[in-house]
């Protein structure tokens, strides 16, 4: 089971590079690990149309899922305090990058 934060936005989704810049500005550098289930180089940029990115911060792994008008930042349910803190910061960075907001129902468990 995982925990996720939903970010609602209108318009186009921000680029991975923009999300990384916002996360770094908030003190949480993140590095890409997988694009849509395939290994990726940390400096690789996903093509338009990606649906899921797996990435890491210093505290651990997270996933970013993209759907029309919404992104979800996901961590495992057993994430420690440090990873949960980075997760919150990355969700905030995604909201800033997208010009959106973190939904109030954030933190709900997901089955994936």
N, C-alpha and C positions, 0 to 999 in steps of 0.2 A: 504494500500500500504506500501511496505517496501523499504528499501535501502540496497543494498548488495555490498560487496567487494569480488571479485573473486581472488582466489589464485591458480595459475597454478603450477603444480609440475610433476616430472616424478618419477617412482618407486612407492613404497608402501606409503600409507597415514601414517602420524605420529599418534602415539597413543594419546588418550585424555590426558593421564598423561604427555606426552611430551609437548603437547600444553599448558597445565596448567603451567608447569614449565617455559616455555618461557614467557608466559603472566605475571607470578609473577615476573620474573626477570626484566621485563619491567615496573613493578610497578602497574600491574592490576591483582590482584588475582581474579580468576573466580571459581564458584561453579556450579556443575551440578544440574539440576532440572528435566529434562525429557530426555528419550532415545526413539527415534522413537515413540513419542506421549504418552509414558507411564511414570508415575512418577518415579523418581530415587532419591536415597539418595545422598547428596552432595559428599560423598566420594566413591560412587559407580563407578566402571570402566565398560564402555560399552563393550559388546562382539564384536568380530570381525564381520564385516558385518553391523554395524550400518549405518544408512543413514541420520539421523537428530538428533542433540543434542540441547536441550534448556538449557541455562546456564545464570548465572547472574554475574555481577560485582557489585561494590558498587553503580554504577550509574543506573543500570537497567538490563533488560532482553535482550538477544540476542539469535540467533539460528546459528548453524553451520551445513551446508548441505554438504554431501560428494557425489561426483560423480567420476568416473574414471578420474584421472589426474587433478582434480579440487575440491577445497573446496570453499564454499561461506559463509561469515559471514554476517548475516542479522539483521537489526534493523527496528523498525517501522518508518515510514516516519515522525512522530512527535517527534522523539528523541530529547532531549534537548542537549545543547552543551557538557555537561559532559558525557552523554552516547555516543554521536558521537565521542568524544575523546577516550573513552574506546574502541569503535568499531574499530577505526583506529589502536589502539595499539594491539588489539586482532588479527586483520588481519595481522599486521606485525609479531606477535608472531607465527601465523599459517604458514606464509611464511618461517620464520626462522626454525620452527620445521620440515617443509616439504622439506627444501632445495629448495624452489621455490620462486615465486615472486608474488606480488599483481599486477593484470592486470591493464593496463592504463584505461580501460573502467570502473573502479571501481566507485561505487556510483550510478549506474543506478538503476532506480526503478524496482521493481519486482511486479508481480501481486499476490504473495502469502503472 
